[in-house]
Amino acid sequence: LLLASALLASVTADRADDLVSSMTLEEKISYLGGRGMGTYPDDGWYVGTVYALDRLEIPALLYNDGPQGFRDDARPGTTTAFPSGLNIAATWDTEMAALWGDKMGKEFFDKGANVMLGPGLNVARVPVNGRNFEYMSGEDPVLGATLVPHVIEKAQAHKILANAKHWVNNNQETNRGSMSSNVDERTRYEMYYPPFQAAIDAGVGSFMCSYNKINHVYSCENPETLLTDLKGNMGFEGYVMSDWGATHSPSLMEGLDQEMADSDFMNFDNLKDMPIENIDASVKRILKPFIDVGAFDITEDEQADRSIYNNVTNDEHFQAARTIAANSHVLLKNDNDVLPLNADFWNSDINVAMFGTQAASPAIGGQGSGRVDAAWTPSPLDTFKARAAGGDYGADSDKVSYYGDPMSEDDIAEMKDAAEAADVCFFWLSTMSGEGGDRDSLSLDNDVHVASVAEHCKKSVVVVTTPGAALLPWSDAVDAILVNFMPGCASAFATMDVVLGDVNPSGKLPITFPATENQEGFTEIQYPGLDDAENVTYTEGWSFGYRFYHQHQENPNFFFGEGLSYTTFDLIKATVSGQSIKVGLKNSGKVTGSAVPQLYLQMPEECDEPLWMLKKFAKVSIDAGEETTVEFDLTDRDLSIWDVDNDVFEKCTGDATVRISFSANFNDDGSYIEKELTIV
């Protein structure tokens, strides 16, 4: 297999070399800059284009957003609005990541594009970052690095390129076009690079450099992060395109291969006198990944069926979005087993009160280049009514009553009366964010009534739709809490699947939910930055997210990794043999469910690593009453730290400690198994 891969790489490299050697200088440089947005076909719309070179039978390079599906503003409703990248992180499930990459890749291919501008991989440093919903790493590099290869491989199997973005340290939207993320080398390699390294190892064809500066040098002209790090130490062999308008100079010699969406800097006049070997190298970097995935070998029959005008969404993809969304629901609370509400409940004489405009007009995704206009977005209200009526979607039922967001004390009084009469209350809460700005706070929109109304409910369930972390100040006042992040077009059906118990919730928080605003205590120098938010210094190093709470012995509202099930799981026994750790798991409940054992490592003290750091996890389905064993094999890389003097990961030897648990919440000694590990 290795020999076959090496031979294939040699053949595609030779083919790329032949194409480059056959090009004129002007043709070569034409690949180093885009031709604008919406320029191909003439009355169609891709967000980025490099024209075809018919003389050499090289097709046009056609780029499109984005990380939550194919964004087609000119033909809204012709693609599927999939769950967000953060939802993939919340599944902690490589199969869901693969399903997401597969179905999105298929839609990009059928729409005629050959570059999918995603997935987003940035680690969530700042809880209020407006684009946290786009990123599939959550707040942990290992989470993203474990999931991303499955997205890349499945998407690129459709003869398109995936795009790893945004490289790098694009961790806030505030002043993103001018601010500098000032980050030391070791922190970059250990905390922010691993998801990108995993994308490289999976064969991703392209990277997108970001708007911001890193250590006072724009990302798209930063030789340290582009040449030394990405193309050097990390071994990336594909090409780097700029984010749209993120180029500030003809940066070929600094490591940029292609300016997007135009060629204001990377054009013939600016590049014609640059070393031809550098021009050739960048053109080869661009062409070879397309050859590798088969994008230059589309058959006539395949091409005849591809068009930006196609309606590529269908029931199969809607159901895939539904499956992913259901598996990304995180059950944070379920007192007295309020959920699930099974078929017997819905078929009986019931009264269900629905509170919140999110029930009638649901938010399903973030804004900006990650937005996709769905063909159909069923509402929770109509979904619940149909279930209560025992009919198809659209069937009405007086068993379900609806009240929007309260605008006055009279509205709240009406809600309390409705709550008194209801068998169960559902509160539908949400907030939104998007590209170009950070959130003002972590608060949800219009949730001030929840605690006071919930007092009047026999049973109360809150469904939270959020682009990232959220404050839940009423959490003690309600019985159950479901979080579904930015769940896509099938979110209402997915939530109903979980509420019914047809899907046993198995999602886990990919980010910590704090108890208060800025509980991590970011100072101005850390966020939004000094000099009118132009200089942001990552003085915290690794101490953000759950690592901060461990270091400072603080408790958030809900920890990274938390999430309940309709069954219960027990950790039985753990054994250590060399760098292999085995742990027994038992489903001690009454229904089949999926557990996510998580391995956290405390490195030897002299290594100066986080108190606890996620190193491995697995999602395992276990039947009721059954047991299984999970084996975690720690690699040398898992046990290494970045050596800034030698530019390599060096294994850190000494006495370490392993904790295996179901979340980063270690407050209960019985919630984890601890074992000693000697690293040699």
Helices and strands as residue ranges (DSSP letters): H 2-21, H 25-30, E 48-50, G 54-56, E 61-65, H 85-91, H 94-110, E 115-117, G 132-134, H 141-156, E 161-167, E 180-182, H 185-187, I 188-192, H 194-201, E 206-209, E 213-214, E 217-218, G 219-221, H 223-223, I 224-233, E 239-242, G 252-254, H 268-271, H 276-293, H 300-304, H 315-328, E 330-334, G 335-337, H 343-346, E 352-355, G 357-359, H 380-389, E 400-403, H 409-421, E 424-430, H 450-454, E 460-465, G 475-477, E 480-483, H 491-500, H 530-533, E 535-537, H 546-552, E 569-577, E 580-587, E 593-595, E 598-602, G 605-607, E 613-617, E 620-622, E 627-633, G 637-639, E 640-643, E 648-651, E 654-661, G 669-671, E 672-679
